Amino acid sequence: MNIRLISGLFKNHKISAPNSRRTHPMSERSRNAIFNKIQSFLPEADVLDAFAGTGALGLEALSRGAGSATFIEKDRLAQKILAENLQILDKNESAGEGKLIRASVSGWLNSTTSQFELGEIAEIPTFDIIFADPPYYDPQFPTIERLSERLNEDGILILSQPKEIETFSAQNLEIIDEKLYSGAKIIYLRKK
């Protein structure tokens, strides 16, 4: 299965996706709507693609001018395909930097906090834009809330969740928009 990047440096480039139910790649229509909405925030932005799967969201962000994208994925098959997909960054020197973290989002949050407390890293990683597209069978709202603490001031969290369940909310975030696309509810939240 292939997914097409929509615009920018890698316009029309196809990336791979597992032929299984292990990931649920976001539709091209949904991705296009998201990126049209946030395009003005992308230039030089530090982006986190949490629950990255194929990496389509982070790669689209890099294609459209983001400065860096960090991809977090715990599934081994998805990690392998994502690592292959990230090789397109080597073909274009003007593309931002991509980094794959092979861990669960919760595990990464815990480990970076511990590393900071132990003085192993100078600061806790933060981002201008965070994409969160957890498995629909396990929306992981407590993890999403912890993830939102990694937003820079005025940062944006874009969450994809099943439309049937109650909309995610957190005290440190305000919902700025919400859209429905087939089975998904896309929520745009800004750090207060």
Beta strands, then each sheet from edge to edge (+ up, - down):
strand 1: 2-4
strand 2: 14-16
strand 3: 46-50
strand 4: 68-73
strand 5: 97-102
strand 6: 127-132
strand 7: 151-162
strand 8: 173-181
strand 9: 184-191
sheet 1: 1+ 2-
sheet 2: 5+ 4+ 3+ 6+ 7+ 9- 8+
end
